[in-house]
Every structure is written in C-alpha cells, then in structure tokens.
Amino acid sequence: MPLRSKEIFKKFLKWKYKNISNKQFINISSAIIGLLAGLGAVTLKNATHFIQHVLEGAILKEIHENLYFIFPVIGLFFVLIFIKYVVKKKVGHGIPSTLFAISKLKGIMPKHQIWASVITAPLTVGFGGSVGLEGPTVATGAALGSNFARLFHLNQTTRNLLIGAAAAGAMSAIFKAPIAAIVFAVEIFSLELTLASMIPLLLASITAILTSYFFLGDDVLLHFTLDDKFLLKDVLFYVFLGVFTSLVSVYFSKVYFGISDFFSKIASPYKRLLIGGILLGGLVYLIPPLFGEGYETINRVLRGNITAVVNDNFFNSVNNNTLVIGLFLLGLILFKIIATSLTFGAGGIGGVFAPTLFTGSLTGSLFAFLMNYFFGYDLSLINFAMVGMAGLMAGVLLAPLTAIFLIAEITGGYELFIPLMIVASISFMITKRYIPHNIYAAQLAKRGELVTHDKNKNILMFLDINRIIETNFSVITSNMNLGEIVNTAVILSKRNIFPVIKAKTKELAGIILLDDLRSIMFDQDLYGEVRARDIMHAPPEIIDIDKDKMTDIMKKFQDSSAWNLPVVRDGVYIGFISKSKLLTAYRNKLIEVSG
C-alpha cells in the first residue's frame, strides 16, 4: 500500500473508532462481505460456463462428446501448472481449508485463497471434473471475509463471524436460498446462533442474494415444480428412503476416503494427475452425465425425465427396459462418487455439494422407480428425487438442518417439509453411527483440530501448546552425583522439581522432587555415592507434544492430580506444563473468544 494510501487509511481507522461502534461496523462489514461473496459466486459460475461454452463451440461441437476422454486431463493439467508456477502455494479444498483456518490459524486465511479458487475451480469443472463450485465459492468468500477483518484489525472472534457470514453469502448467492445459507454457516462452521451473530449472517445472506439476482436474474440452479403433494400413506416409504439414502451416504464417504488415501500415498503430482485424470476421462467418456457439476442431469430428474438421463450414454441407445433403466441409475450413483473422488485425487479443485445433490436426486428417483416397478405403487419420482437430495446432504455432509431448509426453499414452500424431516433425520442418525465426521471435517477431527458446538473443547483446541511450555527448570543427567545435583541444580533453581535426562540422547529418564532430596541433601558423606538414577522416579504422566491434544493434556492433569507434567518430543525432554498456567491460558482464551 502506497504511503499516501496508508495515511488515508489510518485517518479512516481513527474516524471509525470515534464514530462507529464495534457492533455497527460488524454489521456494515457483513453486508459488504455478502456483496463480495455474491460477486465471487457470480464470477465462478460465469467463468465455468464460459469454458464449457468454448468447449461446446462451433469448432468442437461435432466432436465434443468424443473429447470427453481428454478434456478432464487437460483441465487438471492446467490446474497443476497454475498452482505450481503462478500461485506457488497450496490451494485448499474449499470448506476444509476454511475450517482449518478457523480452528488452527485463528481465522486467518492466506490472501491467495481469494483469487486462486476463482481460476482453478472453473478449470477443473469447466473441463469436466466431476465436482461442484460451492466449496471453492465458500472458500473465496471466506478468504475475503478473513482478510477484510485483518485489514481493519478485528479480533479472532469477529474474523470467525465474518468468515461464517461470507459462507452464508456464498451459499445464498448460489442457490438463492438465504435461510438455508444461514443454517449452513451455523451447522458446518459451528457458529453460535445468538442475536449478535444472527444479524451479520442475515445481512450477508441478503446482500449476496440481491447481488446474484442483479447479475443472474431469476435463473436458478435447480428447476422444480411441486405437482404431487405429500400424502400420509407415503410416510413408510419415506422412512425406507431415509434408510436407503443413509446406505448410499456411507458408501459415498467410504469411497471418498479410500480413494483419497490411495492418492495421498503417491508423492508425484504428475503421477496423480495421469492416474486420476485418465480414469476420470474414461468414466466421463462412457457415462457423459458424470461430466462437470451435473446440474443438467439433476434438473432432468426433477422434471421426471429419466429417459433422457438413461439414454445419455456411450452407446447412445434408447432402452425402455425397466430393469436396464434401474441398473443404469444405480450405476450413475455408484460411479458419480468414484468420479468425484478421482477428480480430487488427481489434483482438481472443487466441492462435494453438487455431487451430493446429484447422487441424492438419483437415489430418491431410483427408490421410487423400484417401488413402482416391483410393487405396483404410484410414488412421485420427482418428489422422491427432491427428498432424496436432502437425505444425501444429511448423510454425506452430516448437516440435516441445512438439507431440510435448502430443499424446502428450493421447492418454494413447505409441502414436503414432513418427508424432508423424516428422511434427513433417519439418514443423519444412521450415517453418523458409521461415519462420525463429514467429508469436510474428517481429517481435522482425526488430529483433534475440529471446531464443534462444544465450547469447552473449542477453547482447549484454540490454545497454543508451545506458548504454555515452561523451560526454566534445572536439568539433571542420570549419572550426576548428589553433590553435583545440590550445587548445580538445587541451589540455583527456584523450582522444586528437576527433570532427569540421559546424557547422550537427552531423553527424559525421570524426575526428582525437592522432597526426595530434603533428607539427604545436607549429608556430605553421600555426595559422591548417591546418583540421580538412584533417587529419581517416573512422573505421574508424560505429555507428548506431537501426539497429545489439549483435551488429552487436560485429562492427564485431572487423572494424575499433578501440578506440573513434563513435555517430550520423540522421548526427548522439552520442558514442563503447569496446571496453573494452563488454566490461566484457558481463561484468557475464553474471554477472547467470548468477545
């Protein structure tokens, strides 16, 4: 920032502090961030559609489908080159990177995340990557919110709130569903839903949807007309659909995690690109509906036009065989999840929201189709497709409230509210039993870095363990005699505990308390005879800095009733953590987070 601009900005900050309260500024900031998030959503969508329009243009129109095999590889290659030579930093996968910033980076997101996803996500999706734009859109908005907060020196709590507001704005702009967007921000980012947070979320959601209407008009992603109302006699079928969507949700998560683990073992990004890109290209070539986000297929399903979906295949054949149609729908469900996982594994940037909706619509439609065919019922394929989307969202994303309100808003009313509640709650409960954390949060949860609605755990997680380790202890080697211990440690130390280490490896061997020395420290006849290893003993607990989470550390203090516990890394002594300092740090962080 030029010197003149810095002076003007400083004057503005002084004026702001004098004339605008913190609450007012947060509300104003939320509205601005909603506008920016809406612009980000519009930019991402238009950039993706532009790429797809170019690929389907006059030059390639005749051979477009024949190039499905190579398009995804080209897109993923552009993404790899762009990240490696232009960004030169890691580009996170949308919502997971945002959750990590909230939990471990104090709400600070790197500046490159603002613009990197705007380029990489359209390249991924526009060239046929089988993922969505929602995750990158949220990440772009969240990065804008985070850096806006940093620019105006707002605290961590406000940064996190503005990140949530940006996420709500992004979702509101994409789906034109402002209430569901707010629920999404609260449910996924574990924001506290208070009056202080509700107003910023509302403002961001409103300005984002108005921005979307201004640039995109009444155009919506999902086109749905409610022709068949909810009937009480269908309740049992919705219960069964809830179970069915939970099974698909578990399959979705297991496949995603399995393929991610496979690609994580491949060190070379070029190998990942070749393996994932070729496999993805093959799938998209054989099954064209897997190309890109898949909203065209979703809308066909929501119009009840299953024939058009089934006939869009490698053989381009029209098949009216009911069993074949059912098998093809099942294949689309199974392979969409694989295609999505391959896109991420190969280095693509995108989100799982669109694949979840794609899979959910087909799951609901397939369920109703099978019930009608095998048992002679007359279930609405369209209604079950719509409710199936809620079931998959509740299962894969573990966000049942978001699922209910999003589909309710898309349908333009609450006619399907009861079946939405039934399916979403059953799918969530069953899936949660087998998949404890959603795709966004699984890796963070494994490391104990996931923000949840448990405030106590969040505070402990926000604490920086390195800042509460104390190192001003006199260290003793295990072969030191009593005289050396007294003269080099006891006399010089203000502490009453002494760590004992192995001289060569520096590994912690034990501890000696001042009480262990009182009865012999004045007997000079023992100075040359007694060694540290003779009087040391094991500490009640040991803290491993690389393995123990803050919740584990607190539990060790609780179980051992100790006031000081030694800290090691790979067995090597580092220092001590005291219970009093830990509790003081907890109290200060609680005050900070509570605003």
PyMOL commands that set and color helices and strands:
alter all, ss='L'
color gray80, all
select helices_A, chain A and resi 3-19+22-55+65-67+71-87+95-104+112-126+134-151+156-175+178-189+195-216+232-264+269-286+288-290+295-302+306-311+322-345+353-375+381-396+400-411+417-434+442-446+455-462+465-467+482-490+514-517+524-526+532-535+550-560+579-593
alter helices_A, ss='H'
color red, helices_A
select strands_A, chain A and resi 476-477+497-501+508-513+543-544+564-569+572-578
alter strands_A, ss='S'
color yellow, strands_A
deselect
rebuild
show_as cartoon
